[in-house]
Amino acid sequence: MNDPTAAISSILREANELICRRLQEARLMVSPVLAIVTPDRKVILRTNVSPEVLRWFGEDLKNIAEKIGAAPKLGKTH
């Protein structure tokens, strides 16, 4: 496979199948969101959640990023 996107999609598909099977075996009613971010900032996503849930997830990620950005760095004194 020379196409990185196709290779990544294949890997995510396999991972998603395993995760979904294990969640079902554990009787957990949750939906995984699997994402890979490439060095050129392309996001490859594998999920079955609705667009609305992805929007909520995106907002949560923004909030997490803001908290990480505001957190003092180790070794910094100011």
N, C-alpha and C positions, 0 to 999 in steps of 0.2 A: 504494500500500500504506500504510494508516494504522496497521496493527498492527506496532509495532517488532519484536516477537518473530518474526513471519512474515518481515519484511524481513531480519532478521539471519540467520534460518535459511536463507533463500534464498541469501544471500551466502556463508555457510559451506558450503552444498552445492556451489556453484560453485567455491569455493576448494579444497574437498576433492577434487572431480573433477580439477581441474588438478594438484594436488599428487600424487594417486595415479597419474595418467597419467605425470607426469614421473618419479616414483620407479620405476615399472614400466619406462619407457624406459631408465633408468639401471641397471636390474637390481638395485635395492636392495630387499631384503626387510625393510622396516620398516613400521610402522603409524603414521600421523599421528594426533595428538590436537589438534583445533582447538577453541579455546574463546574465547568473548567474555564479558566481565563487564560488566554494565550498571551505571549509577550507583546503582541500587537494590539492587546486589549479587546480581542474578540471573545465573546462569551458563547459557549456551547452548552446548552441546557437540555436536561432530560427530566421531565416531570409530567404528571397528569393533573396538577392542580389548575384551578380556573384562573383566568386573567386577573380577576379581583384579588385572589389570594397572592398572586405574584406581585401585584401592586402593594399590598400590605407588607409582603416580604421585602420589597424594595425600600419601602419607608423605614422598616426596621433596620435594614442594612445601612441606610443613610444615618440613622440615629447612632448605630454602633460605630460607624466611621467617625462621626463627630466626637463621640466619647473617647475613642482611641486617639484622635488628633488632639484633644484637650488634655489628655492624661500626661502627667509629668514623665519624662523619659528617664530611665535609669542613668545615674551618674550626673544628671543635670542639677544644678543648684538654684536655678531660677526659672 
